[in-house]
Amino acid sequence: MGKKVGIDSIAYYVPQLYLDIETLAVKRDIVPAKLQKGLGLTAMAICDAGEDAATMAAEAVLRLIENENIDPRDVGRLYMGTESALDAAKPTATYVSEIVEAAMKEKYGERCMKNCDVLDMTFACVGGVDAMMNCLDYVRAGEGRRAIVVVADNAKYALASSGEYTQGAGAVAMLLSENPRLCVVSDEVGVGMQGVGDFYKPHHSYDKKELVRAVLDAVGNAEDASEVLSRLSANEFWGHRDVNVLVHRDEPVFDGPLSNDCYCARIDEALADFLKLVPTDVLEDWPYILFHQPYAYQGRRMIVGNWVEWIKEAGRLSELEGEVGYALAADNVKDFCKAASKTPMYLSFVNERIERGERASTLIGNMYTGSIFMSLISTLRALWEEGKEMEGVTMGCFSYGSGSKSKVFTLTVSPEWKSVIEKNDIFYTLDNRIKVDFDTYEALHTGEKKEAVTAGRVRLEKTGDTPLNSGLRYYKINK
């Protein structure tokens, strides 16, 4: 039996602004109930001007350090899971470490993280789980090692797109250690992976001459595009020798139905892989289940087919068929599962094992890499408020990242979990945010609004504009 490693403590950051989902639905001519009751969405967290993946991650890490009195000099790794990276070479985690060092300088001295290994890990929404597993290997490999994993994303979709209403933002930071106080992470991890284009953020390429020609055509000028480019040669952007312009957008290219299919298929594969390592009766052994939640009800909607199989294996199929009203057969599996999802049996399963983990998601929206970890906070906080005794309870975890990969693992709650979760009052935080109107939401989304609505602790101050610091990001810390 190896040493027990896992999540010792946890903290979060959610932007102070939100948009009410009903407001968005009305503006987009969507029946509000479709989003509220169908997908479990009531509000979406919105980044203020000057907020990004680095500021949110830094806010979460600073809260973790301060809540638990962690000495950053004792932390061997700061690994970040994100798909909202701010640079193609410089890890976003280095911006986080710079902010933490600046904020902690008076207490811990200059460059208090100079001996900390810092890294970004990216695999869409499962990148945070990848970072956690990697750092747990580091903790296992030595004595007294500690690592911080932070996950942060701004889940941003194009305005008026079919993904717009699932948007959200936020960060979660976790201290990993031996003999963790919150929960032990299983050594065994099931994996399901296939290279698929269900969701991705490409570098779009545009020919400069074609761009100029489009402008000329639009204004009715027949002047040659090459001549115009020649005249613009002194300009830093147009005068660059590259023929094409590469443009990266935060908004993804995605195929919703394909992504749902990939979500189900990868989870099936990862669960089968996990069960080879750890024979498990899900209905008996996992009283609570955590999911990656692109929208709050994704997990409960995608796991129905698996649940029907678990019921069948438990010898309860006839009971379920009685509630559905007809028998399961080879030619009606899809319709049967749809009908089963509305039965008292399934709704009881959801309410007992899944719903608590959805509560934060319904008020935040998609957090990408942070989604499954916010489900953990939401679940444990709800159970703590109910006065439940959770020591020794094992929870099943279904993570997913487009592209596509799933990892299935378990978390076993530690004896000291209450002392950690009592510091994470997520529902109070979500109840005390600032609601913005629709015009403010769109202005923040497009970048038109430059001044922040709120005075957060960490904000982007400026980006460099000289040849030697062009695009480099500079952050300020408000006391």
C-alpha positions as CSV (number, residue, x, y, z in Angstrom):
1,M,0.0,0.0,0.0
2,G,1.5,3.3,-1.1
3,K,1.4,6.5,0.8
4,K,-1.9,8.5,0.9
5,V,-1.7,11.6,-1.2
6,G,-4.4,14.1,-2.3
7,I,-5.9,17.5,-1.8
8,D,-4.9,18.9,1.5
9,S,-6.7,22.3,1.1
10,I,-8.7,24.2,-1.5
11,A,-9.7,27.7,-2.4
12,Y,-11.6,29.4,-5.2
13,Y,-12.1,32.6,-7.0
14,V,-15.3,33.6,-9.0
15,P,-15.6,37.0,-10.7
16,Q,-17.8,39.5,-8.8
17,L,-20.0,40.1,-11.9
18,Y,-22.7,37.9,-13.3
19,L,-25.5,38.1,-15.9
20,D,-28.9,36.6,-15.2
21,I,-29.6,33.8,-17.6
22,E,-33.2,35.0,-18.1
23,T,-31.9,38.3,-19.3
24,L,-29.8,36.6,-21.9
25,A,-32.6,34.3,-22.9
26,V,-35.0,37.1,-23.5
27,K,-32.4,39.1,-25.6
28,R,-31.6,36.0,-27.7
29,D,-35.3,34.9,-28.2
30,I,-34.8,31.7,-26.2
31,V,-37.5,30.4,-23.9
32,P,-35.9,30.9,-20.4
33,A,-37.2,27.6,-19.1
34,K,-35.2,25.8,-21.8
35,L,-32.0,27.1,-20.1
36,Q,-33.1,27.1,-16.5
37,K,-35.0,23.8,-16.3
38,G,-33.5,22.0,-19.3
39,L,-29.8,22.8,-18.7
40,G,-29.8,24.0,-15.1
41,L,-28.6,27.5,-15.8
42,T,-29.6,30.5,-13.8
43,A,-26.6,32.9,-14.0
44,M,-23.2,33.1,-15.7
45,A,-20.0,34.6,-14.1
46,I,-18.4,37.3,-16.2
47,C,-14.9,38.6,-16.1
48,D,-14.5,42.3,-15.4
49,A,-12.2,44.5,-17.5
50,G,-8.7,43.6,-16.5
51,E,-9.5,40.1,-15.4
52,D,-8.1,37.1,-17.2
53,A,-6.8,33.5,-16.4
54,A,-3.8,34.9,-14.6
55,T,-5.6,37.3,-12.3
56,M,-8.3,34.7,-11.4
57,A,-5.6,32.0,-10.8
58,A,-3.6,34.4,-8.7
59,E,-6.6,35.4,-6.6
60,A,-7.3,31.7,-5.9
61,V,-3.7,30.9,-5.0
62,L,-3.4,33.9,-2.7
63,R,-6.6,32.9,-0.9
64,L,-5.3,29.4,-0.5
65,I,-1.9,30.6,0.9
66,E,-3.6,33.0,3.3
67,N,-6.4,30.7,4.4
68,E,-4.0,27.9,5.2
69,N,-0.9,30.0,6.2
70,I,1.2,28.2,3.5
71,D,4.8,29.3,3.1
72,P,5.3,29.5,-0.7
73,R,9.0,28.7,-0.1
74,D,8.0,25.2,0.8
75,V,5.9,24.6,-2.3
76,G,7.9,22.5,-4.9
77,R,5.5,22.9,-7.8
78,L,2.9,25.4,-9.1
79,Y,1.2,23.7,-12.0
80,M,-1.7,25.3,-13.9
81,G,-4.4,23.7,-15.9
82,T,-6.0,26.1,-18.4
83,E,-7.2,26.4,-21.9
84,S,-7.2,30.2,-21.6
85,A,-3.4,30.6,-21.9
86,L,-2.2,34.2,-22.4
87,D,0.9,33.3,-24.5
88,A,2.1,30.5,-26.8
89,A,5.5,30.2,-25.0
90,K,5.5,31.9,-21.6
91,P,3.3,29.8,-19.2
92,T,0.4,31.7,-17.7
93,A,1.5,30.1,-14.4
94,T,4.6,32.3,-14.5
95,Y,2.4,35.4,-14.4
96,V,0.6,33.8,-11.4
97,S,3.9,33.2,-9.6
98,E,5.0,36.8,-10.3
99,I,1.8,38.1,-8.8
100,V,2.1,35.8,-5.7
101,E,5.7,36.8,-5.2
102,A,4.8,40.5,-5.3
103,A,1.9,40.1,-2.9
104,M,3.9,37.9,-0.5
105,K,7.1,39.9,-0.6
106,E,6.8,41.6,2.8
107,K,6.0,38.4,4.6
108,Y,8.3,35.9,2.8
109,G,10.9,38.1,1.1
110,E,11.9,38.7,-2.5
111,R,11.2,35.9,-5.0
112,C,9.7,33.5,-2.5
113,M,8.9,31.0,-5.3
114,K,12.3,31.0,-7.0
115,N,12.8,27.3,-6.4
116,C,9.3,26.3,-7.4
117,D,8.8,24.4,-10.6
118,V,6.2,26.2,-12.6
119,L,4.2,24.9,-15.6
120,D,1.0,25.1,-17.7
121,M,-0.8,21.9,-18.8
122,T,-3.4,22.0,-21.5
123,F,-5.9,19.4,-22.7
124,A,-9.1,21.4,-22.9
125,C,-11.2,20.9,-19.7
126,V,-9.3,17.9,-18.4
127,G,-6.0,19.8,-18.2
128,G,-6.5,20.6,-14.6
129,V,-6.9,16.9,-13.7
130,D,-3.8,16.2,-15.7
131,A,-1.9,18.8,-13.7
132,M,-3.2,17.3,-10.4
133,M,-2.2,13.8,-11.4
134,N,1.2,14.9,-12.5
135,C,1.8,16.8,-9.2
136,L,0.5,13.8,-7.1
137,D,3.2,11.7,-8.7
138,Y,5.7,14.3,-7.6
139,V,4.3,14.2,-4.0
140,R,4.5,10.4,-4.0
141,A,8.1,10.4,-5.2
142,G,9.5,12.1,-2.1
143,E,9.0,12.9,1.5
144,G,7.1,15.9,2.7
145,R,6.6,17.3,-0.7
146,R,3.9,19.8,-1.4
147,A,2.5,21.2,-4.7
148,I,-0.1,23.8,-5.7
149,V,-2.3,23.1,-8.6
150,V,-4.4,26.0,-9.9
151,V,-7.1,25.8,-12.6
152,A,-8.5,28.9,-14.2
153,D,-10.4,29.8,-17.4
154,N,-12.7,32.3,-19.0
155,A,-15.2,30.1,-20.9
156,K,-16.1,32.6,-23.6
157,Y,-18.2,31.9,-26.7
158,A,-19.1,34.1,-29.6
159,L,-22.1,36.4,-29.0
160,A,-25.4,34.9,-30.1
161,S,-23.8,31.5,-30.7
162,S,-25.3,28.3,-29.5
163,G,-22.7,28.1,-26.7
164,E,-23.2,31.6,-25.4
165,Y,-25.5,30.7,-22.6
166,T,-23.0,28.1,-21.1
167,Q,-20.3,30.7,-20.5
168,G,-18.7,31.2,-17.1
169,A,-15.4,31.9,-15.5
170,G,-13.4,31.2,-12.3
171,A,-10.5,29.5,-10.7
172,V,-9.7,26.8,-8.1
173,A,-6.4,26.4,-6.3
174,M,-5.4,23.2,-4.4
175,L,-2.6,22.3,-2.1
176,L,-1.5,18.7,-2.7
177,S,0.3,16.7,0.0
178,E,0.8,13.5,1.8
179,N,-1.9,12.6,4.4
180,P,-4.2,15.3,3.0
181,R,-6.9,16.9,5.2
182,L,-9.6,17.2,2.6
183,C,-9.5,14.0,0.5
184,V,-7.3,11.3,-0.8
185,V,-7.0,10.8,-4.6
186,S,-6.9,7.3,-5.8
187,D,-3.7,5.9,-7.2
188,E,-5.7,4.2,-10.0
189,V,-6.9,6.4,-12.8
190,G,-9.0,5.1,-15.8
191,V,-8.3,6.8,-19.1
192,G,-10.3,7.0,-22.4
193,M,-8.8,9.0,-25.3
194,Q,-9.3,9.7,-29.0
195,G,-8.1,12.5,-31.2
196,V,-11.3,14.3,-32.2
197,G,-12.2,17.8,-33.4
198,D,-15.3,18.3,-31.2
199,F,-14.0,21.6,-29.7
200,Y,-10.8,23.5,-30.3
201,K,-9.3,27.0,-30.5
202,P,-7.3,27.3,-33.8
203,H,-5.0,30.0,-35.0
204,H,-7.0,31.4,-38.0
205,S,-4.8,32.4,-40.9
206,Y,-5.7,35.3,-43.3
207,D,-3.7,36.4,-46.4
208,K,-2.7,40.1,-46.0
209,K,-3.4,40.9,-49.6
210,E,-6.8,39.3,-49.4
211,L,-7.6,41.4,-46.3
212,V,-6.5,44.6,-48.1
213,R,-8.4,43.6,-51.2
214,A,-11.6,43.1,-49.1
215,V,-11.2,46.6,-47.6
216,L,-10.7,48.1,-51.1
217,D,-13.6,46.3,-52.5
218,A,-15.8,47.4,-49.6
219,V,-15.0,51.1,-50.3
220,G,-15.1,50.7,-54.0
221,N,-11.4,51.4,-54.7
222,A,-9.8,49.3,-57.4
223,E,-6.2,50.2,-56.3
224,D,-3.8,47.2,-56.2
225,A,-3.5,45.4,-52.8
226,S,0.3,44.9,-53.3
227,E,0.7,48.7,-53.7
228,V,-1.3,49.4,-50.5
229,L,0.9,46.9,-48.6
230,S,4.0,48.5,-49.9
231,R,2.8,51.9,-48.6
232,L,2.1,50.3,-45.2
233,S,5.5,48.7,-44.9
234,A,6.6,51.0,-42.1
235,N,3.7,49.9,-40.0
236,E,4.7,47.2,-37.4
237,F,1.7,45.0,-38.1
238,W,1.3,45.4,-41.9
239,G,5.1,45.7,-42.5
240,H,5.9,42.3,-40.9
241,R,7.4,39.9,-43.5
242,D,4.9,37.1,-42.9
243,V,2.5,36.8,-45.8
244,N,-0.4,35.6,-43.6
245,V,-1.9,37.1,-40.5
246,L,-2.5,34.6,-37.6
247,V,-5.4,35.4,-35.4
248,H,-6.2,33.6,-32.2
249,R,-9.7,34.0,-30.6
250,D,-10.8,33.0,-27.2
251,E,-14.1,31.7,-28.7
252,P,-13.8,28.0,-29.8
253,V,-14.9,26.2,-32.9
254,F,-17.2,23.5,-31.6
255,D,-19.7,20.8,-32.6
256,G,-22.2,20.4,-29.7
257,P,-23.7,17.1,-30.6
258,L,-20.3,15.6,-31.5
259,S,-18.9,16.8,-28.2
260,N,-21.8,15.2,-26.3
261,D,-21.1,11.9,-28.1
262,C,-17.4,12.2,-27.3
263,Y,-18.2,13.0,-23.6
264,C,-20.2,9.8,-23.3
265,A,-17.8,7.6,-25.3
266,R,-14.7,8.8,-23.4
267,I,-16.3,8.4,-20.0
268,D,-17.5,4.9,-21.0
269,E,-13.9,4.0,-22.0
270,A,-12.3,5.6,-18.9
271,L,-14.8,3.9,-16.6
272,A,-14.1,0.5,-18.2
273,D,-10.4,1.1,-17.8
274,F,-10.8,2.1,-14.1
275,L,-13.0,-0.9,-13.4
276,K,-10.2,-3.2,-14.6
277,L,-7.9,-1.6,-12.0
278,V,-10.5,-1.4,-9.2
279,P,-13.5,-3.6,-9.5
280,T,-16.3,-1.3,-8.4
281,D,-20.1,-1.5,-7.9
282,V,-20.9,2.1,-8.7
283,L,-24.3,2.1,-7.1
284,E,-23.0,0.5,-3.9
285,D,-19.6,2.1,-3.7
286,W,-20.0,5.7,-4.9
287,P,-22.7,7.5,-2.9
288,Y,-21.6,10.8,-4.6
289,I,-20.5,11.4,-8.1
290,L,-18.7,14.5,-9.5
291,F,-18.7,15.5,-13.2
292,H,-17.1,17.9,-15.5
293,Q,-20.0,20.3,-16.2
294,P,-20.0,22.3,-19.4
295,Y,-23.5,23.2,-18.2
296,A,-24.9,22.2,-14.8
297,Y,-27.0,19.3,-15.9
298,Q,-24.5,17.8,-18.4
299,G,-23.5,15.0,-16.0
300,R,-27.0,13.9,-15.2
301,R,-28.0,13.9,-18.8
302,M,-25.0,12.1,-20.2
303,I,-24.8,9.3,-17.6
304,V,-28.3,7.9,-18.0
305,G,-27.3,5.1,-20.3
306,N,-24.6,4.0,-17.8
307,W,-27.1,4.2,-15.0
308,V,-29.5,1.9,-16.8
309,E,-26.7,-0.7,-17.1
310,W,-25.8,-0.4,-13.4
311,I,-29.5,-0.9,-12.6
312,K,-29.6,-3.9,-14.9
313,E,-26.4,-5.4,-13.2
314,A,-28.0,-4.8,-9.8
315,G,-31.0,-7.0,-10.8
316,R,-33.4,-4.0,-10.7
317,L,-34.3,-3.7,-14.3
318,S,-37.8,-5.0,-13.9
319,E,-38.4,-2.3,-11.3
320,L,-37.2,0.4,-13.7
321,E,-39.2,-1.1,-16.6
322,G,-42.3,-0.8,-14.4
323,E,-41.7,2.9,-14.0
324,V,-40.9,3.4,-17.7
325,G,-44.0,1.5,-18.7
326,Y,-42.3,-1.0,-21.2
327,A,-39.4,-3.4,-21.4
328,L,-35.9,-2.6,-22.5
329,A,-35.0,-4.1,-25.9
330,A,-32.2,-4.0,-28.4
331,D,-34.1,-1.7,-30.7
332,N,-35.4,0.8,-28.2
333,V,-32.3,1.6,-26.0
334,K,-32.2,5.3,-26.8
335,D,-35.9,5.9,-26.2
336,F,-35.9,3.7,-23.1
337,C,-33.0,5.7,-21.6
338,K,-34.8,9.0,-22.4
339,A,-37.9,7.7,-20.6
340,A,-35.8,6.3,-17.7
341,S,-34.3,9.8,-17.1
342,K,-37.7,11.0,-16.0
343,T,-38.6,8.2,-13.7
344,P,-38.7,8.6,-9.8
345,M,-35.8,6.0,-9.6
346,Y,-33.5,8.1,-11.7
347,L,-34.5,11.4,-10.2
348,S,-33.8,10.0,-6.8
349,F,-30.4,8.9,-8.0
350,V,-29.7,12.4,-9.3
351,N,-30.9,14.1,-6.1
352,E,-29.0,11.9,-3.8
353,R,-25.7,11.6,-5.7
354,I,-25.2,14.4,-8.2
355,E,-27.4,17.5,-7.5
356,R,-25.2,19.0,-4.8
357,G,-22.3,19.2,-7.2
358,E,-24.5,21.1,-9.7
359,R,-25.5,23.9,-7.3
360,A,-22.5,26.1,-7.9
361,S,-22.3,25.4,-11.6
362,T,-25.9,26.6,-12.1
363,L,-24.8,30.0,-10.8
364,I,-21.4,30.2,-12.5
365,G,-21.6,28.5,-15.8
366,N,-18.8,26.6,-17.4
367,M,-15.4,26.9,-15.7
368,Y,-13.6,24.6,-18.2
369,T,-10.7,23.2,-16.2
370,G,-12.2,24.3,-12.9
371,S,-15.6,22.7,-13.4
372,I,-15.0,19.3,-11.7
373,F,-13.1,20.9,-8.8
374,M,-15.9,23.4,-8.3
375,S,-18.3,20.4,-8.3
376,L,-16.2,19.0,-5.4
377,I,-16.4,22.3,-3.5
378,S,-20.2,22.6,-4.1
379,T,-20.8,19.0,-3.0
380,L,-18.8,19.1,0.2
381,R,-20.0,22.5,1.2
382,A,-23.6,21.4,0.7
383,L,-23.0,18.3,2.8
384,W,-21.2,20.3,5.5
385,E,-24.1,22.7,5.7
386,E,-26.5,19.6,6.1
387,G,-24.3,18.3,8.9
388,K,-23.4,15.1,7.0
389,E,-20.6,12.9,8.3
390,M,-18.3,12.3,5.3
391,E,-15.2,10.8,6.7
392,G,-14.1,7.8,4.7
393,V,-16.8,8.3,2.0
394,T,-15.6,7.7,-1.6
395,M,-16.8,9.8,-4.5
396,G,-16.5,8.8,-8.1
397,C,-15.1,11.5,-10.5
398,F,-15.8,11.7,-14.2
399,S,-13.6,14.3,-15.9
400,Y,-13.6,15.2,-19.6
401,G,-11.7,17.4,-22.0
402,S,-12.5,17.9,-25.6
403,G,-10.1,16.7,-28.2
404,S,-10.9,14.3,-26.5
405,K,-10.0,12.5,-23.2
406,S,-11.7,11.4,-20.0
407,K,-10.1,10.4,-16.7
408,V,-12.1,8.5,-14.0
409,F,-10.8,8.4,-10.5
410,T,-12.0,8.5,-6.9
411,L,-11.7,10.9,-3.9
412,T,-12.0,9.6,-0.4
413,V,-12.9,12.2,2.2
414,S,-10.4,12.7,5.0
415,P,-11.1,13.0,8.8
416,E,-10.3,16.7,8.8
417,W,-12.4,17.7,5.8
418,K,-14.7,20.0,7.8
419,S,-11.8,22.3,8.8
420,V,-11.0,22.9,5.1
421,I,-14.5,23.2,3.6
422,E,-15.8,25.6,6.3
423,K,-13.4,28.2,4.8
424,N,-15.0,27.8,1.3
425,D,-18.5,29.4,1.6
426,I,-19.1,29.2,-2.1
427,F,-22.9,29.8,-1.9
428,Y,-22.4,33.0,0.1
429,T,-20.0,34.3,-2.5
430,L,-22.4,33.5,-5.3
431,D,-25.3,35.2,-3.5
432,N,-23.3,38.4,-3.0
433,R,-22.1,39.3,-6.6
434,I,-23.1,42.2,-8.7
435,K,-25.6,41.7,-11.5
436,V,-24.8,43.6,-14.7
437,D,-27.2,44.6,-17.4
438,F,-27.1,43.2,-20.9
439,D,-25.3,46.2,-22.5
440,T,-22.6,46.0,-19.9
441,Y,-22.2,42.3,-20.5
442,E,-21.8,42.7,-24.3
443,A,-19.4,45.6,-23.8
444,L,-17.2,43.5,-21.5
445,H,-17.4,40.5,-23.9
446,T,-16.2,42.5,-26.9
447,G,-13.6,44.5,-24.9
448,E,-15.3,47.8,-25.7
449,K,-15.6,48.5,-21.9
450,K,-12.1,49.3,-20.7
451,E,-12.8,50.4,-17.1
452,A,-13.5,47.8,-14.5
453,V,-16.9,47.7,-12.7
454,T,-15.3,46.4,-9.5
455,A,-12.0,47.0,-7.7
456,G,-10.5,43.5,-7.6
457,R,-7.4,42.5,-5.8
458,V,-5.5,41.7,-9.0
459,R,-5.9,43.4,-12.4
460,L,-4.1,43.6,-15.7
461,E,-2.5,47.0,-15.7
462,K,-1.0,47.2,-19.2
463,T,0.7,45.3,-21.9
464,G,4.2,46.2,-23.3
465,D,4.5,48.2,-26.4
466,T,8.2,48.4,-27.1
467,P,10.2,46.1,-29.3
468,L,11.6,44.2,-26.3
469,N,8.4,43.9,-24.3
470,S,5.7,43.9,-27.0
471,G,2.6,42.1,-25.6
472,L,4.2,41.3,-22.2
473,R,1.5,41.6,-19.5
474,Y,1.9,43.7,-16.4
475,Y,-0.4,43.2,-13.4
476,K,-1.2,45.4,-10.4
477,I,-2.1,44.3,-6.9
478,N,-4.7,46.4,-5.1
479,K,-4.3,46.5,-1.3
